[in-house]
Amino acid sequence: MITAVKLQDLKAGDKACVLSLCGSECEIARLAAMGLRGGARLQLLREGSPCILQVDETRLCLRATEELQILVQPEV
């Protein structure tokens, strides 16, 4: 069974796999270009807004918006 949670529900140090991104096409394309797309594995380095993620060798700083929703499956 897949447990989907919002990215902002993760705690610092948690690892997860991206299940889906919902937002504007432009925003989704920009994140995909930086490696944040469905199936990507990430680690949350810092909670909050903005949060800091590690995706492969890239660190991303994301600010929470109502228009963008990222669902992930936490790794156990």
PDB file of N, CA, C and O in Angstrom:
ATOM      1  N   MET A   1       0.840  -1.183   0.000  1.00  0.00           N
ATOM      2  CA  MET A   1       0.000   0.000   0.000  1.00  0.00           C
ATOM      3  C   MET A   1       0.886   1.247   0.000  1.00  0.00           C
ATOM      4  O   MET A   1       1.814   1.356   0.801  1.00  0.00           O
ATOM      5  N   ILE A   2       0.596   2.177  -0.894  1.00  0.00           N
ATOM      6  CA  ILE A   2       1.366   3.408  -0.993  1.00  0.00           C
ATOM      7  C   ILE A   2       0.776   4.448  -0.047  1.00  0.00           C
ATOM      8  O   ILE A   2      -0.423   4.728  -0.075  1.00  0.00           O
ATOM      9  N   THR A   3       1.639   5.011   0.787  1.00  0.00           N
ATOM     10  CA  THR A   3       1.231   6.064   1.700  1.00  0.00           C
ATOM     11  C   THR A   3       1.720   7.393   1.150  1.00  0.00           C
ATOM     12  O   THR A   3       2.921   7.666   1.149  1.00  0.00           O
ATOM     13  N   ALA A   4       0.792   8.220   0.683  1.00  0.00           N
ATOM     14  CA  ALA A   4       1.152   9.518   0.137  1.00  0.00           C
ATOM     15  C   ALA A   4       0.974  10.589   1.202  1.00  0.00           C
ATOM     16  O   ALA A   4      -0.062  10.658   1.864  1.00  0.00           O
ATOM     17  N   VAL A   5       1.998  11.426   1.358  1.00  0.00           N
ATOM     18  CA  VAL A   5       1.926  12.562   2.273  1.00  0.00           C
ATOM     19  C   VAL A   5       2.420  13.797   1.526  1.00  0.00           C
ATOM     20  O   VAL A   5       3.117  13.689   0.517  1.00  0.00           O
ATOM     21  N   LYS A   6       2.056  14.948   2.025  1.00  0.00           N
ATOM     22  CA  LYS A   6       2.549  16.194   1.443  1.00  0.00           C
ATOM     23  C   LYS A   6       4.007  16.376   1.832  1.00  0.00           C
ATOM     24  O   LYS A   6       4.430  15.965   2.913  1.00  0.00           O
ATOM     25  N   LEU A   7       4.762  16.990   0.952  1.00  0.00           N
ATOM     26  CA  LEU A   7       6.177  17.241   1.208  1.00  0.00           C
ATOM     27  C   LEU A   7       6.369  17.957   2.545  1.00  0.00           C
ATOM     28  O   LEU A   7       7.295  17.636   3.291  1.00  0.00           O
ATOM     29  N   GLN A   8       5.510  18.916   2.851  1.00  0.00           N
ATOM     30  CA  GLN A   8       5.673  19.682   4.082  1.00  0.00           C
ATOM     31  C   GLN A   8       5.389  18.871   5.345  1.00  0.00           C
ATOM     32  O   GLN A   8       5.631  19.354   6.451  1.00  0.00           O
ATOM     33  N   ASP A   9       4.879  17.646   5.198  1.00  0.00           N
ATOM     34  CA  ASP A   9       4.646  16.783   6.361  1.00  0.00           C
ATOM     35  C   ASP A   9       5.889  15.986   6.757  1.00  0.00           C
ATOM     36  O   ASP A   9       5.908  15.352   7.811  1.00  0.00           O
ATOM     37  N   LEU A  10       6.928  16.017   5.913  1.00  0.00           N
ATOM     38  CA  LEU A  10       8.168  15.315   6.244  1.00  0.00           C
ATOM     39  C   LEU A  10       8.932  16.075   7.319  1.00  0.00           C
ATOM     40  O   LEU A  10       8.739  17.277   7.500  1.00  0.00           O
ATOM     41  N   LYS A  11       9.785  15.375   8.016  1.00  0.00           N
ATOM     42  CA  LYS A  11      10.674  15.960   9.025  1.00  0.00           C
ATOM     43  C   LYS A  11      12.092  16.002   8.461  1.00  0.00           C
ATOM     44  O   LYS A  11      12.429  15.235   7.559  1.00  0.00           O
ATOM     45  N   ALA A  12      12.913  16.894   8.991  1.00  0.00           N
ATOM     46  CA  ALA A  12      14.302  16.998   8.541  1.00  0.00           C
ATOM     47  C   ALA A  12      14.983  15.643   8.659  1.00  0.00           C
ATOM     48  O   ALA A  12      14.884  14.973   9.687  1.00  0.00           O
ATOM     49  N   GLY A  13      15.671  15.249   7.603  1.00  0.00           N
ATOM     50  CA  GLY A  13      16.365  13.969   7.557  1.00  0.00           C
ATOM     51  C   GLY A  13      15.564  12.875   6.875  1.00  0.00           C
ATOM     52  O   GLY A  13      16.133  11.865   6.462  1.00  0.00           O
ATOM     53  N   ASP A  14      14.233  13.057   6.745  1.00  0.00           N
ATOM     54  CA  ASP A  14      13.397  12.048   6.090  1.00  0.00           C
ATOM     55  C   ASP A  14      13.749  11.938   4.608  1.00  0.00           C
ATOM     56  O   ASP A  14      14.081  12.928   3.955  1.00  0.00           O
ATOM     57  N   LYS A  15      13.668  10.716   4.099  1.00  0.00           N
ATOM     58  CA  LYS A  15      13.851  10.447   2.673  1.00  0.00           C
ATOM     59  C   LYS A  15      12.519  10.002   2.104  1.00  0.00           C
ATOM     60  O   LYS A  15      11.709   9.385   2.796  1.00  0.00           O
ATOM     61  N   ALA A  16      12.295  10.322   0.825  1.00  0.00           N
ATOM     62  CA  ALA A  16      11.019   9.984   0.208  1.00  0.00           C
ATOM     63  C   ALA A  16      11.177   9.911  -1.308  1.00  0.00           C
ATOM     64  O   ALA A  16      12.177  10.347  -1.877  1.00  0.00           O
ATOM     65  N   CYS A  17      10.155   9.344  -1.935  1.00  0.00           N
ATOM     66  CA  CYS A  17      10.075   9.261  -3.392  1.00  0.00           C
ATOM     67  C   CYS A  17       8.899  10.130  -3.834  1.00  0.00           C
ATOM     68  O   CYS A  17       7.813  10.048  -3.260  1.00  0.00           O
ATOM     69  N   VAL A  18       9.116  10.959  -4.851  1.00  0.00           N
ATOM     70  CA  VAL A  18       8.060  11.847  -5.341  1.00  0.00           C
ATOM     71  C   VAL A  18       7.016  11.030  -6.098  1.00  0.00           C
ATOM     72  O   VAL A  18       7.346  10.289  -7.024  1.00  0.00           O
ATOM     73  N   LEU A  19       5.761  11.174  -5.695  1.00  0.00           N
ATOM     74  CA  LEU A  19       4.663  10.491  -6.362  1.00  0.00           C
ATOM     75  C   LEU A  19       4.019  11.388  -7.409  1.00  0.00           C
ATOM     76  O   LEU A  19       3.750  10.949  -8.527  1.00  0.00           O
ATOM     77  N   SER A  20       3.771  12.651  -7.048  1.00  0.00           N
ATOM     78  CA  SER A  20       3.144  13.563  -8.001  1.00  0.00           C
ATOM     79  C   SER A  20       3.403  15.009  -7.627  1.00  0.00           C
ATOM     80  O   SER A  20       3.645  15.345  -6.468  1.00  0.00           O
ATOM     81  N   LEU A  21       3.345  15.853  -8.645  1.00  0.00           N
ATOM     82  CA  LEU A  21       3.451  17.298  -8.481  1.00  0.00           C
ATOM     83  C   LEU A  21       2.231  17.913  -9.143  1.00  0.00           C
ATOM     84  O   LEU A  21       1.919  17.592 -10.289  1.00  0.00           O
ATOM     85  N   CYS A  22       1.549  18.783  -8.441  1.00  0.00           N
ATOM     86  CA  CYS A  22       0.381  19.458  -8.988  1.00  0.00           C
ATOM     87  C   CYS A  22       0.616  20.957  -8.898  1.00  0.00           C
ATOM     88  O   CYS A  22       0.912  21.487  -7.827  1.00  0.00           O
ATOM     89  N   GLY A  23       0.481  21.628 -10.024  1.00  0.00           N
ATOM     90  CA  GLY A  23       0.686  23.070 -10.077  1.00  0.00           C
ATOM     91  C   GLY A  23       0.624  23.529 -11.518  1.00  0.00           C
ATOM     92  O   GLY A  23       0.162  22.800 -12.395  1.00  0.00           O
ATOM     93  N   SER A  24       1.095  24.753 -11.756  1.00  0.00           N
ATOM     94  CA  SER A  24       1.082  25.272 -13.125  1.00  0.00           C
ATOM     95  C   SER A  24       2.097  24.505 -13.971  1.00  0.00           C
ATOM     96  O   SER A  24       3.096  24.002 -13.457  1.00  0.00           O
ATOM     97  N   GLU A  25       1.829  24.424 -15.260  1.00  0.00           N
ATOM     98  CA  GLU A  25       2.740  23.723 -16.174  1.00  0.00           C
ATOM     99  C   GLU A  25       4.136  24.317 -16.114  1.00  0.00           C
ATOM    100  O   GLU A  25       5.122  23.582 -16.147  1.00  0.00           O
ATOM    101  N   CYS A  26       4.232  25.633 -16.028  1.00  0.00           N
ATOM    102  CA  CYS A  26       5.522  26.319 -15.989  1.00  0.00           C
ATOM    103  C   CYS A  26       6.299  25.932 -14.731  1.00  0.00           C
ATOM    104  O   CYS A  26       7.498  25.660 -14.793  1.00  0.00           O
ATOM    105  N   GLU A  27       5.612  25.910 -13.600  1.00  0.00           N
ATOM    106  CA  GLU A  27       6.261  25.565 -12.333  1.00  0.00           C
ATOM    107  C   GLU A  27       6.716  24.102 -12.325  1.00  0.00           C
ATOM    108  O   GLU A  27       7.818  23.795 -11.871  1.00  0.00           O
ATOM    109  N   ILE A  28       5.870  23.210 -12.825  1.00  0.00           N
ATOM    110  CA  ILE A  28       6.201  21.785 -12.882  1.00  0.00           C
ATOM    111  C   ILE A  28       7.403  21.563 -13.800  1.00  0.00           C
ATOM    112  O   ILE A  28       8.296  20.781 -13.474  1.00  0.00           O
ATOM    113  N   ALA A  29       7.429  22.250 -14.950  1.00  0.00           N
ATOM    114  CA  ALA A  29       8.546  22.113 -15.893  1.00  0.00           C
ATOM    115  C   ALA A  29       9.839  22.633 -15.272  1.00  0.00           C
ATOM    116  O   ALA A  29      10.898  22.035 -15.465  1.00  0.00           O
ATOM    117  N   ARG A  30       9.771  23.734 -14.534  1.00  0.00           N
ATOM    118  CA  ARG A  30      10.960  24.297 -13.895  1.00  0.00           C
ATOM    119  C   ARG A  30      11.526  23.342 -12.858  1.00  0.00           C
ATOM    120  O   ARG A  30      12.739  23.148 -12.784  1.00  0.00           O
ATOM    121  N   LEU A  31      10.645  22.741 -12.053  1.00  0.00           N
ATOM    122  CA  LEU A  31      11.098  21.777 -11.042  1.00  0.00           C
ATOM    123  C   LEU A  31      11.655  20.519 -11.692  1.00  0.00           C
ATOM    124  O   LEU A  31      12.645  19.964 -11.215  1.00  0.00           O
ATOM    125  N   ALA A  32      11.034  20.063 -12.772  1.00  0.00           N
ATOM    126  CA  ALA A  32      11.518  18.878 -13.483  1.00  0.00           C
ATOM    127  C   ALA A  32      12.918  19.120 -14.032  1.00  0.00           C
ATOM    128  O   ALA A  32      13.759  18.222 -14.012  1.00  0.00           O
ATOM    129  N   ALA A  33      13.169  20.329 -14.521  1.00  0.00           N
ATOM    130  CA  ALA A  33      14.488  20.664 -15.056  1.00  0.00           C
ATOM    131  C   ALA A  33      15.559  20.610 -13.965  1.00  0.00           C
ATOM    132  O   ALA A  33      16.738  20.403 -14.255  1.00  0.00           O
ATOM    133  N   MET A  34      15.143  20.797 -12.712  1.00  0.00           N
ATOM    134  CA  MET A  34      16.077  20.740 -11.586  1.00  0.00           C
ATOM    135  C   MET A  34      16.139  19.345 -10.955  1.00  0.00           C
ATOM    136  O   MET A  34      16.841  19.132  -9.966  1.00  0.00           O
ATOM    137  N   GLY A  35      15.388  18.388 -11.545  1.00  0.00           N
ATOM    138  CA  GLY A  35      15.437  17.013 -11.065  1.00  0.00           C
ATOM    139  C   GLY A  35      14.285  16.590 -10.187  1.00  0.00           C
ATOM    140  O   GLY A  35      14.192  15.419  -9.819  1.00  0.00           O
ATOM    141  N   LEU A  36      13.393  17.521  -9.837  1.00  0.00           N
ATOM    142  CA  LEU A  36      12.259  17.191  -8.972  1.00  0.00           C
ATOM    143  C   LEU A  36      11.069  16.831  -9.848  1.00  0.00           C
ATOM    144  O   LEU A  36      10.348  17.701 -10.335  1.00  0.00           O
ATOM    145  N   ARG A  37      10.877  15.514 -10.040  1.00  0.00           N
ATOM    146  CA  ARG A  37       9.802  15.001 -10.892  1.00  0.00           C
ATOM    147  C   ARG A  37       9.327  13.682 -10.307  1.00  0.00           C
ATOM    148  O   ARG A  37       9.951  13.149  -9.389  1.00  0.00           O
ATOM    149  N   GLY A  38       8.236  13.153 -10.826  1.00  0.00           N
ATOM    150  CA  GLY A  38       7.719  11.879 -10.364  1.00  0.00           C
ATOM    151  C   GLY A  38       8.789  10.800 -10.397  1.00  0.00           C
ATOM    152  O   GLY A  38       9.491  10.649 -11.397  1.00  0.00           O
ATOM    153  N   GLY A  39       8.918  10.049  -9.308  1.00  0.00           N
ATOM    154  CA  GLY A  39       9.906   8.985  -9.222  1.00  0.00           C
ATOM    155  C   GLY A  39      11.231   9.410  -8.626  1.00  0.00           C
ATOM    156  O   GLY A  39      12.047   8.559  -8.273  1.00  0.00           O
ATOM    157  N   ALA A  40      11.465  10.718  -8.506  1.00  0.00           N
ATOM    158  CA  ALA A  40      12.731  11.206  -7.938  1.00  0.00           C
ATOM    159  C   ALA A  40      12.794  10.897  -6.444  1.00  0.00           C
ATOM    160  O   ALA A  40      11.792  10.984  -5.733  1.00  0.00           O
ATOM    161  N   ARG A  41      13.987  10.536  -5.985  1.00  0.00           N
ATOM    162  CA  ARG A  41      14.209  10.308  -4.548  1.00  0.00           C
ATOM    163  C   ARG A  41      14.806  11.577  -3.974  1.00  0.00           C
ATOM    164  O   ARG A  41      15.677  12.199  -4.582  1.00  0.00           O
ATOM    165  N   LEU A  42      14.334  11.952  -2.804  1.00  0.00           N
ATOM    166  CA  LEU A  42      14.800  13.177  -2.179  1.00  0.00           C
ATOM    167  C   LEU A  42      15.018  12.971  -0.693  1.00  0.00           C
ATOM    168  O   LEU A  42      14.560  11.991  -0.106  1.00  0.00           O
ATOM    169  N   GLN A  43      15.732  13.921  -0.097  1.00  0.00           N
ATOM    170  CA  GLN A  43      15.889  13.962   1.354  1.00  0.00           C
ATOM    171  C   GLN A  43      15.592  15.387   1.783  1.00  0.00           C
ATOM    172  O   GLN A  43      16.108  16.341   1.202  1.00  0.00           O
ATOM    173  N   LEU A  44      14.749  15.526   2.813  1.00  0.00           N
ATOM    174  CA  LEU A  44      14.435  16.841   3.347  1.00  0.00           C
ATOM    175  C   LEU A  44      15.550  17.241   4.309  1.00  0.00           C
ATOM    176  O   LEU A  44      15.763  16.588   5.330  1.00  0.00           O
ATOM    177  N   LEU A  45      16.251  18.309   3.979  1.00  0.00           N
ATOM    178  CA  LEU A  45      17.361  18.760   4.809  1.00  0.00           C
ATOM    179  C   LEU A  45      16.908  19.768   5.855  1.00  0.00           C
ATOM    180  O   LEU A  45      17.411  19.774   6.979  1.00  0.00           O
ATOM    181  N   ARG A  46      15.932  20.640   5.475  1.00  0.00           N
ATOM    182  CA  ARG A  46      15.418  21.622   6.417  1.00  0.00           C
ATOM    183  C   ARG A  46      13.925  21.791   6.211  1.00  0.00           C
ATOM    184  O   ARG A  46      13.459  21.986   5.088  1.00  0.00           O
ATOM    185  N   GLU A  47      13.179  21.715   7.306  1.00  0.00           N
ATOM    186  CA  GLU A  47      11.730  21.888   7.262  1.00  0.00           C
ATOM    187  C   GLU A  47      11.376  23.364   7.166  1.00  0.00           C
ATOM    188  O   GLU A  47      12.218  24.239   7.368  1.00  0.00           O
ATOM    189  N   GLY A  48      10.112  23.620   6.852  1.00  0.00           N
ATOM    190  CA  GLY A  48       9.600  24.981   6.877  1.00  0.00           C
ATOM    191  C   GLY A  48       9.427  25.549   5.486  1.00  0.00           C
ATOM    192  O   GLY A  48       9.478  24.842   4.480  1.00  0.00           O
ATOM    193  N   SER A  49       9.221  26.847   5.470  1.00  0.00           N
ATOM    194  CA  SER A  49       9.056  27.540   4.201  1.00  0.00           C
ATOM    195  C   SER A  49       9.952  28.777   4.219  1.00  0.00           C
ATOM    196  O   SER A  49       9.647  29.752   4.905  1.00  0.00           O
ATOM    197  N   PRO A  50      11.038  28.745   3.481  1.00  0.00           N
ATOM    198  CA  PRO A  50      11.377  27.731   2.485  1.00  0.00           C
ATOM    199  C   PRO A  50      11.999  26.486   3.128  1.00  0.00           C
ATOM    200  O   PRO A  50      12.628  26.554   4.184  1.00  0.00           O
ATOM    201  N   CYS A  51      11.802  25.359   2.461  1.00  0.00           N
ATOM    202  CA  CYS A  51      12.447  24.118   2.884  1.00  0.00           C
ATOM    203  C   CYS A  51      13.642  23.876   1.967  1.00  0.00           C
ATOM    204  O   CYS A  51      13.736  24.454   0.885  1.00  0.00           O
ATOM    205  N   ILE A  52      14.546  23.021   2.410  1.00  0.00           N
ATOM    206  CA  ILE A  52      15.699  22.664   1.588  1.00  0.00           C
ATOM    207  C   ILE A  52      15.679  21.165   1.357  1.00  0.00           C
ATOM    208  O   ILE A  52      15.589  20.377   2.299  1.00  0.00           O
ATOM    209  N   LEU A  53      15.766  20.777   0.073  1.00  0.00           N
ATOM    210  CA  LEU A  53      15.729  19.376  -0.347  1.00  0.00           C
ATOM    211  C   LEU A  53      17.039  19.004  -1.013  1.00  0.00           C
ATOM    212  O   LEU A  53      17.692  19.837  -1.641  1.00  0.00           O
ATOM    213  N   GLN A  54      17.410  17.750  -0.867  1.00  0.00           N
ATOM    214  CA  GLN A  54      18.524  17.191  -1.626  1.00  0.00           C
ATOM    215  C   GLN A  54      17.897  16.239  -2.641  1.00  0.00           C
ATOM    216  O   GLN A  54      17.234  15.274  -2.260  1.00  0.00           O
ATOM    217  N   VAL A  55      18.103  16.506  -3.935  1.00  0.00           N
ATOM    218  CA  VAL A  55      17.618  15.647  -5.009  1.00  0.00           C
ATOM    219  C   VAL A  55      18.840  15.287  -5.837  1.00  0.00           C
ATOM    220  O   VAL A  55      19.396  16.140  -6.530  1.00  0.00           O
ATOM    221  N   ASP A  56      19.259  14.040  -5.771  1.00  0.00           N
ATOM    222  CA  ASP A  56      20.513  13.603  -6.398  1.00  0.00           C
ATOM    223  C   ASP A  56      21.643  14.470  -5.840  1.00  0.00           C
ATOM    224  O   ASP A  56      21.844  14.509  -4.626  1.00  0.00           O
ATOM    225  N   GLU A  57      22.372  15.156  -6.697  1.00  0.00           N
ATOM    226  CA  GLU A  57      23.491  16.004  -6.256  1.00  0.00           C
ATOM    227  C   GLU A  57      23.090  17.478  -6.148  1.00  0.00           C
ATOM    228  O   GLU A  57      23.946  18.347  -5.982  1.00  0.00           O
ATOM    229  N   THR A  58      21.790  17.756  -6.241  1.00  0.00           N
ATOM    230  CA  THR A  58      21.299  19.126  -6.252  1.00  0.00           C
ATOM    231  C   THR A  58      20.541  19.452  -4.972  1.00  0.00           C
ATOM    232  O   THR A  58      19.732  18.653  -4.498  1.00  0.00           O
ATOM    233  N   ARG A  59      20.807  20.622  -4.422  1.00  0.00           N
ATOM    234  CA  ARG A  59      20.027  21.119  -3.283  1.00  0.00           C
ATOM    235  C   ARG A  59      19.063  22.173  -3.804  1.00  0.00           C
ATOM    236  O   ARG A  59      19.446  23.093  -4.526  1.00  0.00           O
ATOM    237  N   LEU A  60      17.800  22.014  -3.416  1.00  0.00           N
ATOM    238  CA  LEU A  60      16.758  22.942  -3.842  1.00  0.00           C
ATOM    239  C   LEU A  60      16.150  23.625  -2.631  1.00  0.00           C
ATOM    240  O   LEU A  60      15.972  23.010  -1.580  1.00  0.00           O
ATOM    241  N   CYS A  61      15.839  24.878  -2.786  1.00  0.00           N
ATOM    242  CA  CYS A  61      15.160  25.650  -1.760  1.00  0.00           C
ATOM    243  C   CYS A  61      13.769  25.966  -2.302  1.00  0.00           C
ATOM    244  O   CYS A  61      13.642  26.658  -3.312  1.00  0.00           O
ATOM    245  N   LEU A  62      12.722  25.463  -1.638  1.00  0.00           N
ATOM    246  CA  LEU A  62      11.349  25.653  -2.116  1.00  0.00           C
ATOM    247  C   LEU A  62      10.519  26.379  -1.074  1.00  0.00           C
ATOM    248  O   LEU A  62      10.561  26.051   0.112  1.00  0.00           O
ATOM    249  N   ARG A  63       9.764  27.369  -1.531  1.00  0.00           N
ATOM    250  CA  ARG A  63       8.837  28.089  -0.663  1.00  0.00           C
ATOM    251  C   ARG A  63       7.444  27.495  -0.882  1.00  0.00           C
ATOM    252  O   ARG A  63       7.034  27.277  -2.022  1.00  0.00           O
ATOM    253  N   ALA A  64       6.726  27.237   0.195  1.00  0.00           N
ATOM    254  CA  ALA A  64       5.380  26.671   0.100  1.00  0.00           C
ATOM    255  C   ALA A  64       4.438  27.668  -0.567  1.00  0.00           C
ATOM    256  O   ALA A  64       4.424  28.853  -0.234  1.00  0.00           O
ATOM    257  N   THR A  65       3.654  27.165  -1.511  1.00  0.00           N
ATOM    258  CA  THR A  65       2.625  27.983  -2.155  1.00  0.00           C
ATOM    259  C   THR A  65       1.351  27.159  -2.227  1.00  0.00           C
ATOM    260  O   THR A  65       1.390  25.929  -2.204  1.00  0.00           O
ATOM    261  N   GLU A  66       0.230  27.845  -2.313  1.00  0.00           N
ATOM    262  CA  GLU A  66      -1.044  27.138  -2.434  1.00  0.00           C
ATOM    263  C   GLU A  66      -1.191  26.499  -3.811  1.00  0.00           C
ATOM    264  O   GLU A  66      -1.934  25.531  -3.974  1.00  0.00           O
ATOM    265  N   GLU A  67      -0.475  27.046  -4.808  1.00  0.00           N
ATOM    266  CA  GLU A  67      -0.603  26.557  -6.177  1.00  0.00           C
ATOM    267  C   GLU A  67       0.185  25.280  -6.432  1.00  0.00           C
ATOM    268  O   GLU A  67      -0.117  24.549  -7.376  1.00  0.00           O
ATOM    269  N   LEU A  68       1.188  25.000  -5.608  1.00  0.00           N
ATOM    270  CA  LEU A  68       2.041  23.837  -5.833  1.00  0.00           C
ATOM    271  C   LEU A  68       1.845  22.814  -4.719  1.00  0.00           C
ATOM    272  O   LEU A  68       1.954  23.139  -3.537  1.00  0.00           O
ATOM    273  N   GLN A  69       1.558  21.592  -5.105  1.00  0.00           N
ATOM    274  CA  GLN A  69       1.416  20.513  -4.136  1.00  0.00           C
ATOM    275  C   GLN A  69       2.302  19.353  -4.590  1.00  0.00           C
ATOM    276  O   GLN A  69       2.202  18.884  -5.724  1.00  0.00           O
ATOM    277  N   ILE A  70       3.170  18.899  -3.681  1.00  0.00           N
ATOM    278  CA  ILE A  70       4.071  17.786  -3.966  1.00  0.00           C
ATOM    279  C   ILE A  70       3.721  16.651  -3.019  1.00  0.00           C
ATOM    280  O   ILE A  70       3.812  16.793  -1.800  1.00  0.00           O
ATOM    281  N   LEU A  71       3.317  15.520  -3.593  1.00  0.00           N
ATOM    282  CA  LEU A  71       3.017  14.337  -2.788  1.00  0.00           C
ATOM    283  C   LEU A  71       4.172  13.364  -2.880  1.00  0.00           C
ATOM    284  O   LEU A  71       4.704  13.116  -3.963  1.00  0.00           O
ATOM    285  N   VAL A  72       4.558  12.814  -1.745  1.00  0.00           N
ATOM    286  CA  VAL A  72       5.699  11.893  -1.680  1.00  0.00           C
ATOM    287  C   VAL A  72       5.320  10.647  -0.896  1.00  0.00           C
ATOM    288  O   VAL A  72       4.352  10.632  -0.136  1.00  0.00           O
ATOM    289  N   GLN A  73       6.110   9.606  -1.103  1.00  0.00           N
ATOM    290  CA  GLN A  73       5.989   8.373  -0.323  1.00  0.00           C
ATOM    291  C   GLN A  73       7.242   8.275   0.555  1.00  0.00           C
ATOM    292  O   GLN A  73       8.340   8.062   0.040  1.00  0.00           O
ATOM    293  N   PRO A  74       7.089   8.428   1.867  1.00  0.00           N
ATOM    294  CA  PRO A  74       8.255   8.341   2.756  1.00  0.00           C
ATOM    295  C   PRO A  74       8.886   6.964   2.697  1.00  0.00           C
ATOM    296  O   PRO A  74       8.191   5.954   2.580  1.00  0.00           O
ATOM    297  N   GLU A  75      10.224   6.928   2.779  1.00  0.00           N
ATOM    298  CA  GLU A  75      10.949   5.660   2.857  1.00  0.00           C
ATOM    299  C   GLU A  75      10.987   5.224   4.313  1.00  0.00           C
ATOM    300  O   GLU A  75      11.099   6.046   5.222  1.00  0.00           O
ATOM    301  N   VAL A  76      10.894   3.928   4.515  1.00  0.00           N
ATOM    302  CA  VAL A  76      10.945   3.406   5.895  1.00  0.00           C
ATOM    303  C   VAL A  76      12.263   2.745   6.175  1.00  0.00           C
ATOM    304  O   VAL A  76      12.483   2.251   7.281  1.00  0.00           O
TER     305      VAL A  76
END
